[in-house]
Amino acid sequence: MVGIWGMSNVGKTTLAKAIYNEMDRTFERRCFLSDISREVWEQGNGVLVRLQNQLLLEICKITNMKINSIEEGTITLKYRLCHERAFVVLDGVREHEHLNALCGSHEWYGQGSIIIITSVNMILLSRVHYTYGVRFMCKDESIELFSWHAFKQANPAKEFIGLSSGIVALGGVPLMLEVLGSYLFGKEVTEWKVALEKLKRNPDKDLRDILKISFDGLNEEMER
């Protein structure tokens, strides 16, 4: 069991997905459950039962059995999963009860299994064998990520170097850099300057408000 810990939008899910995709040929039994706590918060505990059924289907390949309650699910999964060597990602877990419903302990899963748990809750990860803390990217890493989305290459175009540095200097949150880069792709220098000025006026706004710049820049309802 491995924990990936860090603040929201720092890149925990992206890292977990990269590892998950690398394991494509190593594990026949795999399952990626994304944004678990947010799903539960928006839709209620019924989501946990759905996720338990998803684990049963994707790991054990059982189609003729249905879990009807969280309590039933913990018993069923503990019994069924312990025979399977699996690679599982539990993404965005914040509450102990959510983790307990999907992975009560490492003994739930068969020998050789790997379970990755991403969370902003450091205490929740105290049960895992190793925890990796995701740091913010340095300036060079941020520039490269931003450039891949804004220019489809590793470095900014010459006339945009200063503007790119200005945007990256306001924060190294990967999601912000990806969305802003994609929004600015193909746009003129004047449009870049307008976006940068908006960011400078609101340096302490949260991520949603910053990304609203990209949203407001879309012309049609379908794009939004």
FENJO-V383037 format. One record per pair of residues at least 4 apart in sequence whose C-alpha atoms are under 7 Angstrom apart, sorted by the first residue. I is the first residue (numbers start at 1). GAP is how many residues later the second one is. Records with the same first field share a line. If there is no record, write none. Layout:
I=GAP + GAP
This chain:
1=105 + 113 + 114 + 115 + 127 + 128 + 129
2=113 + 114 + 115 + 126 + 127 + 128 + 129
3=113 + 114 + 115 + 122 + 125 + 127 + 128 + 129
4=8 + 113 + 114 + 115 + 127 + 128 + 129 + 130
5=7 + 113 + 114 + 115 + 117 + 126 + 127 + 128 + 129
6=4 + 6 + 113 + 114 + 127 + 128
7=113
8=112
9=164 + 165 + 166
10=124 + 126 + 163 + 164
11=4 + 163
12=4 + 106 + 122
13=4 + 78 + 105
14=4
15=4
16=4
17=4
18=4
19=4
20=4
23=4
27=59 + 60
29=29 + 30 + 56 + 57 + 58
30=28 + 29 + 56 + 57 + 58
31=24 + 27 + 28 + 56 + 57 + 58
32=56 + 57 + 58
33=56 + 57 + 58
34=56 + 57 + 58
35=4 + 56 + 57
36=4 + 55 + 56 + 57
37=4 + 55 + 56 + 57
38=4
39=4 + 8
40=4 + 5 + 7 + 8
43=4
46=4
47=4
48=4 + 22
49=4 + 18 + 19 + 20 + 21 + 24
50=4
51=4
52=4 + 21 + 50
53=4 + 13 + 14
54=4
55=4
56=4 + 5 + 6 + 21
57=4 + 5 + 6
59=27
60=21
67=5 + 6
68=4
69=4
70=4 + 31
71=4
72=4
73=4
74=4 + 27
75=4
76=4
77=4
78=4 + 30
81=27 + 28 + 29
82=25 + 26 + 27 + 28
83=26 + 27
84=25 + 26
85=24 + 25 + 26 + 27 + 28
86=27 + 28
87=26 + 27 + 28
88=26 + 27 + 28
89=26 + 27 + 28
90=26 + 27 + 28
91=26 + 27
92=26 + 27
93=5 + 6 + 25 + 26
94=25 + 26 + 27
95=4
96=4 + 28
97=4
98=4
99=4 + 5
100=4
103=5
104=4
109=4
121=4
122=4
136=36 + 37
137=4 + 5 + 35
138=4
139=4
140=4
141=4
142=4 + 26 + 30
143=4 + 25
144=4 + 10 + 11
145=4
146=4 + 31 + 32 + 35
147=4 + 5 + 6 + 7 + 8 + 9 + 34
148=4 + 5 + 6
149=29 + 32 + 33 + 36
150=31 + 32 + 34 + 35
151=5 + 34
156=4 + 5 + 8
157=4
160=4
161=4
162=4
163=4
164=4
165=4
166=4
167=29
168=4
170=33
173=4
174=4
175=4
176=4 + 35
177=4
178=4
179=4
180=4 + 34
181=4
183=31
184=8
187=4
188=4
189=4
190=4
191=4
192=4
193=4
194=4
195=4 + 18
196=4
197=4
198=4
199=4 + 11
205=4 + 5
206=4
207=4
208=4
211=4
212=4
213=4
214=4
215=9
218=5 + 6
220=4
